[in-house]
Amino acid sequence: MMIFQALTLCCLALVSGIAANTVSTNETACPQFCAAIYRPVCATDGKIFKEFASECNLQSDNCRRERNKISAYTETDAAWCSSELVDNLHDKLGSFRLDLEECFKPCSMIYQPICVTNGKYRSQLSNVCLLETFNCALQVSGAQTTELLRVLRESAC
């Protein structure tokens, strides 16, 4: 019985030594511990957007993903993680008119979708001309520069 316990203890020590090994097998340094400082970082793996507490947490997660042959996250615009995706941007932004004479501009009917954000919401608009119309109408209604829409991606959200 004593030999069995000693053998079990040795096996557990060996397994935990292997599991605790965080030495990278590639050139990426794998952080073992990250400071408890909240400096959020938004990243994507091409499918999912995820907010990490810090750059260190992102590096640590990527190291594990690379070891498991999973595509790594790359840092991206924070608005991808902090803004709410909405279908009808005009409804979410409140009462402002898009048909103002000073904002009227003939836009082509060519569909070239862009993903836009104001930091709080993100949505898809059919083209850059519509973005300019939105921003003009927002400015006329008293919106601050920081509340205007900006392009997040030159394609669909």
C-alpha positions as CSV (number, residue, x, y, z in Angstrom):
1,M,0.0,0.0,0.0
2,M,2.8,2.4,0.9
3,I,4.5,1.8,-2.5
4,F,1.2,2.5,-4.3
5,Q,0.9,5.8,-2.4
6,A,4.5,6.8,-3.2
7,L,4.0,5.9,-6.8
8,T,0.7,7.9,-7.0
9,L,2.4,10.9,-5.4
10,C,5.3,10.8,-7.9
11,C,2.9,10.5,-10.8
12,L,0.9,13.5,-9.5
13,A,4.0,15.6,-9.1
14,L,5.1,14.7,-12.7
15,V,1.7,15.5,-14.1
16,S,1.3,18.8,-12.3
17,G,4.9,19.8,-13.3
18,I,3.9,19.2,-17.0
19,A,0.6,21.0,-16.6
20,A,2.2,24.0,-14.8
21,N,4.9,24.4,-17.6
22,T,4.2,27.6,-19.3
23,V,7.4,27.8,-21.3
24,S,6.4,28.5,-24.9
25,T,7.3,26.0,-27.6
26,N,7.5,28.9,-30.1
27,E,8.9,32.4,-30.1
28,T,5.9,33.9,-28.3
29,A,6.5,34.5,-24.6
30,C,3.6,33.1,-22.6
31,P,2.8,35.3,-19.5
32,Q,2.2,33.2,-16.4
33,F,0.7,36.0,-14.4
34,C,-0.9,39.3,-15.4
35,A,-1.0,42.3,-13.2
36,A,-4.5,43.1,-11.9
37,I,-4.6,46.4,-13.9
38,Y,-7.7,47.0,-16.0
39,R,-6.7,48.4,-19.4
40,P,-9.2,46.7,-21.7
41,V,-8.1,45.5,-25.1
42,C,-10.5,44.5,-27.8
43,A,-9.4,41.7,-30.1
44,T,-10.8,39.4,-32.8
45,D,-10.0,36.0,-34.2
46,G,-11.8,36.9,-37.4
47,K,-15.1,35.5,-36.1
48,I,-15.5,36.6,-32.5
49,F,-14.8,39.9,-30.8
50,K,-13.6,39.6,-27.3
51,E,-12.5,42.1,-24.6
52,F,-9.5,41.2,-22.6
53,A,-8.6,42.9,-19.2
54,S,-5.2,43.9,-20.5
55,E,-2.6,43.3,-23.2
56,C,-1.0,40.7,-21.0
57,N,-4.3,38.7,-20.8
58,L,-4.5,38.8,-24.6
59,Q,-0.9,37.5,-25.0
60,S,-1.6,34.7,-22.5
61,D,-4.8,33.7,-24.2
62,N,-3.1,33.8,-27.6
63,C,-0.2,31.6,-26.4
64,R,-2.7,28.9,-25.3
65,R,-4.6,29.2,-28.6
66,E,-1.5,28.9,-30.7
67,R,-0.4,25.8,-28.8
68,N,-3.8,24.2,-29.5
69,K,-3.5,25.2,-33.2
70,I,-6.4,27.7,-32.9
71,S,-6.1,31.1,-34.6
72,A,-4.8,33.9,-32.4
73,Y,-6.7,37.1,-31.5
74,T,-5.5,40.3,-33.0
75,E,-6.0,43.7,-31.4
76,T,-8.7,45.8,-33.0
77,D,-10.7,49.0,-32.5
78,A,-12.2,49.0,-29.0
79,A,-15.6,50.0,-30.5
80,W,-16.1,46.4,-31.7
81,C,-16.3,45.2,-28.1
82,S,-17.9,48.2,-26.5
83,S,-20.7,49.1,-28.9
84,E,-24.0,47.5,-29.4
85,L,-24.8,46.2,-32.8
86,V,-28.2,47.6,-34.0
87,D,-30.3,47.1,-37.1
88,N,-31.9,50.5,-37.2
89,L,-29.4,53.2,-36.3
90,H,-31.8,56.1,-36.9
91,D,-34.2,54.8,-34.2
92,K,-31.4,54.2,-31.7
93,L,-29.9,57.7,-32.1
94,G,-33.1,59.5,-31.3
95,S,-35.2,62.1,-33.0
96,F,-33.3,63.8,-35.7
97,R,-34.4,64.4,-39.3
98,L,-32.4,63.0,-42.2
99,D,-34.4,65.0,-44.8
100,L,-32.9,68.4,-43.9
101,E,-32.4,70.7,-46.9
102,E,-28.8,71.6,-45.7
103,C,-27.9,67.9,-45.6
104,F,-29.5,67.0,-48.8
105,K,-27.0,65.4,-51.2
106,P,-27.7,63.1,-54.0
107,C,-26.3,59.7,-53.2
108,S,-25.8,56.9,-55.7
109,M,-27.8,53.8,-55.3
110,I,-24.7,51.7,-55.4
111,Y,-24.6,49.3,-52.4
112,Q,-21.1,49.5,-50.8
113,P,-21.8,48.6,-47.2
114,I,-19.8,50.2,-44.4
115,C,-19.8,49.4,-40.7
116,V,-20.1,52.6,-38.6
117,T,-20.0,53.5,-34.9
118,N,-20.4,56.4,-32.6
119,G,-18.8,54.4,-29.7
120,K,-22.1,53.4,-28.2
121,Y,-23.9,51.8,-31.2
122,R,-22.6,50.2,-34.4
123,S,-24.5,49.5,-37.5
124,Q,-24.3,49.0,-41.2
125,L,-25.0,51.8,-43.7
126,S,-25.4,51.2,-47.4
127,N,-22.6,53.6,-48.4
128,V,-20.3,56.5,-47.4
129,C,-22.8,59.1,-48.8
130,L,-25.4,58.0,-46.3
131,L,-22.9,58.3,-43.5
132,E,-22.2,61.9,-44.5
133,T,-26.0,62.5,-44.5
134,F,-26.3,61.0,-41.1
135,N,-23.4,63.1,-39.7
136,C,-24.8,66.3,-41.2
137,A,-28.2,65.7,-39.7
138,L,-26.7,64.8,-36.3
139,Q,-24.6,68.0,-36.3
140,V,-27.7,70.2,-37.3
141,S,-29.6,68.5,-34.4
142,G,-26.8,69.6,-32.0
143,A,-24.7,66.5,-31.6
144,Q,-21.2,66.9,-30.4
145,T,-18.2,65.9,-32.6
146,T,-17.6,62.9,-30.3
147,E,-21.2,61.7,-31.0
148,L,-20.8,61.6,-34.8
149,L,-20.5,58.4,-36.7
150,R,-17.2,57.1,-38.0
151,V,-16.2,54.2,-40.2
152,L,-15.3,51.1,-38.3
153,R,-14.8,48.9,-41.3
154,E,-15.2,49.4,-45.1
155,S,-17.5,46.5,-45.4
156,A,-20.5,45.0,-43.6
157,C,-20.5,44.6,-39.9
